[in-house]
Amino acid sequence: MNNGSIRANIKEGLSVRIVLKQDQRTGKITRGVVRRILTSSSTHPHGIKVQLTDGQVGRVKEIY
């Protein structure tokens, strides 16, 4: 379980847990595999934004 707020920790193909935009209030976690990294900055306080292989977009909370 790594820090999902540091871009260098996240690579395409990694299994991650993210929070989708519509789930930010509840904090509901969605699991998936990173297709691409959407955040360009090296860090983000709420987690790096990624797109999963199924097309869903959210911020990384945990890395497996």
Z-matrix of the N, CA and C atoms (Angstrom, degrees):
N
C 1 1.456
C 2 1.532 1 108.67
N 3 1.328 2 116.00 1 102.59
C 4 1.455 3 121.51 2 -178.37
C 5 1.516 4 110.86 3 -100.37
N 6 1.315 5 115.04 4 176.55
C 7 1.451 6 121.33 5 -179.77
C 8 1.527 7 110.04 6 -82.50
N 9 1.332 8 117.00 7 116.94
C 10 1.458 9 122.19 8 -178.43
C 11 1.510 10 114.16 9 -80.95
N 12 1.340 11 117.79 10 3.37
C 13 1.462 12 119.73 11 -179.86
C 14 1.527 13 112.52 12 -96.11
N 15 1.340 14 117.04 13 1.40
C 16 1.462 15 121.66 14 179.13
C 17 1.531 16 108.63 15 -113.63
N 18 1.340 17 115.64 16 118.52
C 19 1.465 18 121.19 17 -173.78
C 20 1.524 19 112.60 18 -59.90
N 21 1.329 20 117.68 19 -36.63
C 22 1.467 21 121.58 20 -177.53
C 23 1.531 22 112.36 21 -62.39
N 24 1.328 23 117.78 22 -22.39
C 25 1.472 24 121.75 23 179.88
C 26 1.525 25 112.53 24 -77.62
N 27 1.326 26 117.28 25 -14.10
C 28 1.470 27 121.34 26 -169.91
C 29 1.521 28 109.42 27 -110.32
N 30 1.334 29 115.79 28 129.55
C 31 1.462 30 121.96 29 178.85
C 32 1.524 31 108.69 30 -130.51
N 33 1.323 32 115.97 31 154.55
C 34 1.462 33 120.29 32 174.99
C 35 1.518 34 108.98 33 -61.78
N 36 1.320 35 116.55 34 138.04
C 37 1.457 36 121.37 35 179.88
C 38 1.514 37 114.47 36 94.57
N 39 1.338 38 117.97 37 -8.43
C 40 1.466 39 120.87 38 178.28
C 41 1.531 40 111.19 39 -75.72
N 42 1.315 41 116.17 40 146.47
C 43 1.462 42 121.32 41 171.36
C 44 1.520 43 108.29 42 -83.82
N 45 1.329 44 115.66 43 129.23
C 46 1.461 45 120.69 44 -176.43
C 47 1.522 46 110.45 45 -137.75
N 48 1.317 47 114.43 46 164.76
C 49 1.466 48 122.02 47 168.53
C 50 1.514 49 106.15 48 -113.13
N 51 1.333 50 117.19 49 128.51
C 52 1.458 51 121.35 50 -179.33
C 53 1.521 52 110.18 51 -125.09
N 54 1.335 53 114.70 52 163.14
C 55 1.461 54 121.09 53 169.75
C 56 1.523 55 106.39 54 -111.29
N 57 1.338 56 116.22 55 120.88
C 58 1.457 57 121.73 56 178.49
C 59 1.521 58 110.14 57 -72.25
N 60 1.332 59 116.74 58 156.86
C 61 1.474 60 121.89 59 -179.39
C 62 1.535 61 110.88 60 -52.85
N 63 1.324 62 116.69 61 -46.37
C 64 1.471 63 119.36 62 -177.09
C 65 1.527 64 112.92 63 -71.94
N 66 1.340 65 116.87 64 -12.62
C 67 1.466 66 120.69 65 -179.32
C 68 1.525 67 112.78 66 -103.28
N 69 1.338 68 118.14 67 6.91
C 70 1.466 69 120.12 68 -176.10
C 71 1.528 70 112.45 69 -61.83
N 72 1.321 71 117.90 70 -35.37
C 73 1.472 72 120.04 71 179.51
C 74 1.519 73 112.22 72 -67.82
N 75 1.337 74 116.56 73 -39.64
C 76 1.467 75 120.44 74 -177.10
C 77 1.529 76 112.08 75 -88.54
N 78 1.342 77 117.28 76 -24.21
C 79 1.456 78 120.65 77 -177.34
C 80 1.514 79 113.45 78 78.16
N 81 1.355 80 116.84 79 15.73
C 82 1.468 81 121.32 80 -179.71
C 83 1.527 82 109.69 81 -60.94
N 84 1.333 83 115.27 82 132.93
C 85 1.461 84 122.56 83 -175.90
C 86 1.530 85 110.06 84 -95.24
N 87 1.333 86 115.80 85 138.98
C 88 1.459 87 123.08 86 174.64
C 89 1.516 88 107.85 87 -121.10
N 90 1.338 89 116.48 88 132.13
C 91 1.464 90 120.38 89 178.95
C 92 1.515 91 110.04 90 -96.97
N 93 1.339 92 115.66 91 148.85
C 94 1.451 93 119.29 92 177.49
C 95 1.513 94 111.68 93 -178.61
N 96 1.340 95 114.81 94 -174.75
C 97 1.459 96 122.76 95 -179.02
C 98 1.524 97 108.19 96 -115.66
N 99 1.332 98 116.11 97 134.14
C 100 1.467 99 121.70 98 -176.34
C 101 1.526 100 110.48 99 -68.75
N 102 1.347 101 116.08 100 124.56
C 103 1.461 102 121.27 101 171.53
C 104 1.520 103 109.73 102 -91.19
N 105 1.359 104 116.13 103 -47.95
C 106 1.461 105 119.29 104 176.97
C 107 1.519 106 110.72 105 -151.86
N 108 1.331 107 114.29 106 156.21
C 109 1.463 108 122.38 107 -179.66
C 110 1.519 109 107.66 108 -96.41
N 111 1.332 110 117.42 109 127.63
C 112 1.453 111 121.80 110 -175.30
C 113 1.525 112 113.36 111 -100.61
N 114 1.323 113 117.95 112 -23.54
C 115 1.466 114 121.21 113 179.51
C 116 1.523 115 108.82 114 -80.75
N 117 1.346 116 116.46 115 129.17
C 118 1.465 117 119.06 116 -178.73
C 119 1.528 118 112.71 117 -91.13
N 120 1.335 119 117.84 118 -24.76
C 121 1.466 120 119.95 119 -179.53
C 122 1.533 121 110.26 120 -73.87
N 123 1.334 122 116.46 121 159.53
C 124 1.467 123 120.76 122 -175.18
C 125 1.525 124 113.03 123 -73.13
N 126 1.340 125 116.66 124 -25.52
C 127 1.469 126 120.34 125 176.72
C 128 1.529 127 109.36 126 -140.79
N 129 1.334 128 114.93 127 159.93
C 130 1.465 129 120.97 128 173.33
C 131 1.520 130 107.38 129 -149.92
N 132 1.338 131 118.29 130 129.83
C 133 1.473 132 120.57 131 -174.32
C 134 1.530 133 114.37 132 -61.77
N 135 1.329 134 118.08 133 -26.56
C 136 1.473 135 120.30 134 -178.25
C 137 1.520 136 112.72 135 -99.49
N 138 1.331 137 117.11 136 2.64
C 139 1.459 138 120.96 137 -179.55
C 140 1.518 139 110.84 138 111.13
N 141 1.320 140 115.70 139 149.56
C 142 1.457 141 122.01 140 179.63
C 143 1.531 142 108.84 141 -73.79
N 144 1.329 143 116.62 142 133.63
C 145 1.462 144 120.75 143 -179.62
C 146 1.525 145 109.26 144 -82.18
N 147 1.339 146 115.72 145 130.01
C 148 1.462 147 121.96 146 -179.41
C 149 1.530 148 110.27 147 -133.57
N 150 1.336 149 114.21 148 160.86
C 151 1.461 150 120.92 149 170.11
C 152 1.516 151 107.15 150 -108.74
N 153 1.327 152 116.18 151 132.44
C 154 1.461 153 121.14 152 178.66
C 155 1.528 154 109.92 153 -84.94
N 156 1.334 155 116.47 154 167.42
C 157 1.463 156 121.24 155 -179.59
C 158 1.524 157 112.16 156 -62.65
N 159 1.338 158 117.71 157 -22.90
C 160 1.473 159 120.61 158 177.42
C 161 1.533 160 112.34 159 -88.70
N 162 1.346 161 116.97 160 3.29
C 163 1.458 162 121.06 161 175.77
C 164 1.517 163 115.49 162 95.86
N 165 1.329 164 117.81 163 -11.53
C 166 1.465 165 120.36 164 -179.82
C 167 1.532 166 110.08 165 -71.33
N 168 1.346 167 115.19 166 147.22
C 169 1.458 168 121.56 167 -178.11
C 170 1.525 169 109.37 168 -121.26
N 171 1.338 170 116.41 169 135.25
C 172 1.457 171 120.17 170 177.65
C 173 1.518 172 110.62 171 -167.60
N 174 1.328 173 115.24 172 -178.06
C 175 1.464 174 121.27 173 -178.93
C 176 1.530 175 110.35 174 -101.71
N 177 1.330 176 115.30 175 135.34
C 178 1.473 177 122.04 176 -175.42
C 179 1.530 178 110.03 177 -70.86
N 180 1.330 179 115.24 178 128.13
C 181 1.470 180 121.94 179 174.16
C 182 1.518 181 111.26 180 -106.28
N 183 1.330 182 117.25 181 -35.96
C 184 1.461 183 121.45 182 -178.92
C 185 1.518 184 109.73 183 -142.98
N 186 1.336 185 115.09 184 147.53
C 187 1.460 186 122.65 185 176.55
C 188 1.522 187 107.75 186 -118.93
N 189 1.328 188 116.36 187 136.43
C 190 1.472 189 120.27 188 177.53
C 191 1.502 190 111.35 189 -96.35
